[in-house]
Each structure stands twice: as C-alpha cells, then as structure tokens.
Amino acid sequence: MAVIAADTQMDGSRLKHAVMALSGGMDSASLLVHLLDEGYEVTCLSFDYGQQHVLELDCAEELVSYLHKMGQSVVHQKIDLSSAMSLFQSDLLQKGGDVPEGHYEEDSMKSTVVPNRNAVFASLLYGTALSISAKRDTDAMVALGVHSGDHAIYPDCRPEFYDALGQAFALGNWGSERIAFHLPYVRLDKAGILLDAEPRLTRLGLHFDEFYRRTLTTYDPTPDGMSYGKTGSDIERILAFHAVGREDPFAYIGGWQAALRHAQSQDKKQRSNDLQNRLTAIQFHVTQESGTERAFTGEFWDTDEAGDYLCICCDKLLFESQMKFGSGCGWPSFHSEVPTARIHRIIDQSHGMQRTEVRCSTCDAHLGHVFDDGPRAHGGERYCINSASMTFVSKGERES
Ligand SMILES: [Zn+2]
C-alpha cells in the first residue's frame, strides 16, 4: 500500500496552505470561498476582541458549519483577545461610544477604527502560518480580505501597510521565506468581491443566498442578529449587492427595499458633499442644480484643440473634438456624441419652453440641451453643452 505523506494529495500534488481571519462578515467569508476554490487547505481564526458586533462570531461559526455540511473542509478556531485588547479605545468596542450612522466614507467613521487591530491580527495569522509551515514542511500563505473601500478610513487596510509589515515579520523570524501575504481584493470594491465570489460558490456547489445570509456586516446588530441598515458598513454592503443586481439575503429590520432606499439616499448625500468640495461653484451649479453658464463665458465655447471631452463629475467620455463645430451660440456645440456615452435625454418643460435636456448616463450630471438646428451632414443635431460640465484631455495628454 502506497504511503501518502501528510501534505500530499491522492493525485500526488502538494496541498497549499492558507491562514486567514474569518470575522463573520461578507469580505472574509468571500475570501474563504476564494481560497477553497483555488484549492487551498484553509485555517481560519476568528477573533473576539470585545467588538460591539460580537454576534459576527456566531455567524462565522454558522458559516463554517454550513461549509462542513456541504462537504468543504475548513479548520476554524475562535481566539479570545477581549482581555488583551480591553484597554483599547474605539466606538467599535463594547465599552466605546455609539457606532456612528452614515456613509462609509464619512470622516465620522474614523471613530470605528480599532487602534493597531490589523497589526495584532496579522501578527497572530503570521505566527500560525509559520507554525503550519514548520510542522508540515510546507509553504504557507497569510490571506487578507482588505479591499479598496477600506483604504480611505482604515490606514491599516492599505497595501503599503502590509508590504511594510511583511518585511518586518520576515526580518524577525526564521523560516519567513516560506510565508507570503496574499491580498486578492486589494484593488476591488465590495461589489467586485461579490462578483469574484459568484462563480466560485457555484463551482463549490454552494448557494449564494444561503452563504451570504450567514454573514454579518453591520456594526450595530439587533440582539437577535438583524440589521437596521444604518451604519457605514451596512450602507457599503447594501450598495454592493444592489450594484451586482441582487438583494442581500441578510435580515434587515424594515426589509430590503427600505434598507436599499436609505443606503441610496446616504450615498447621494455623500457624493454631493464630495462634488461640492471638488468642483467650482459654477461646475456644481450646472451639473447638480441643472444650471446654465452665461453664453460666451465658458472655457470651451471657442476652442478647437484635438482631444476628448469627459464628464467633469465622473470622467465618462462624452465627445471627441472632431464632433465639435462652431455654432456661434456661445456654448460648446457638438453634432454627435461618442456612442459609448449613451447620453440620457429628458424632456425639459421649464422656462415655458419644450427642450430636450441631456444628462450623463453614468452619474446623472446635467450637461446641457440638444436642439435640431445642427449640421445636416451629421444628422442635424446640436448638443449645446456647458463648458462647466466637462473636462478636456488633449490628444497629447491622452497619448502620454
Ligand atoms: Zn458623469
């Protein structure tokens, strides 16, 4: 009888080992599926660090038992750090303040940062990976579910932090050449994580809704594990499910539709604040309040440089310079739009006139109007666009 070494599979290939933190939230649950689908043997650590939303650990447990029931093998261990981190100050912890409501990119969310949390977690994950590596004479990976949406508020989720941490850990340990960090989501947002998980769940024979129903993202759950849908982490999750065309199977007080409406209104408010900070007064007035700049005053009414015109708010390509013509009306005029722009047209009956308003199809910024007095050779239309709605990239800039 052939003896199979502990780390050799039936087909002779070596097992790949990964160690990760399973919080019970959506990102780490997705990461687990990502690793299982890539053929890793996964060891998950779940940390009790005195978090207000300690119910997430029950979710982690429930999730692992669902995976076991579905024939997946996962090593899972709960680690109690509540005493070690009992002197830490953060609104995310049980003795902290109230978890703030609002958008996940708001500055107030900084009160939910737990000091040095990810360094503590990474340190334990790294030690576990080193131990697996030594015990089983194998390479091991520390996998982390950090993603681009975390970077603004949580500095310890940024890739440069993990680069530096990896270097420090490598310097301080024997055998570190066999350990690597793996951050598969570092350039993805939360919707990207769901899109990554969808086909993997199917390949593993898991059910999307059954899986994500067992993941808790809210920082402020009800005692029986439902969500009000009001914290920043809720908003981000709800918008991600909506962006991939799904309803979140998690239980929201008031139901999914109400949670979605609230998340969308928070998002709109946040975008408006961002734009107010970034745009000039006239750019904001034109794009967000359907204003019109005075004729012959805009930046582009009389220009003919070769290049592209993009939406000032979201950078969507709208027009190319060869579509521009001198109409003499005092605003930049184009006879056609770039086909991929798919500019929205809306009947506008303001000011006692019937006109066709045009808006960006990606971000809904007001651009101007379209009239039927354009050059016949190009279809007879004239897009009369505010310079304030656009940014220009010259051909030279684009090619460099
Ligand atoms: Zn736009």
Residues whose N, C-alpha, C, O or C-beta is under 5 A from the ligand:
A	BS01	ZN	C311 C313 C314 K316 C360 T362 C363 D364 A365
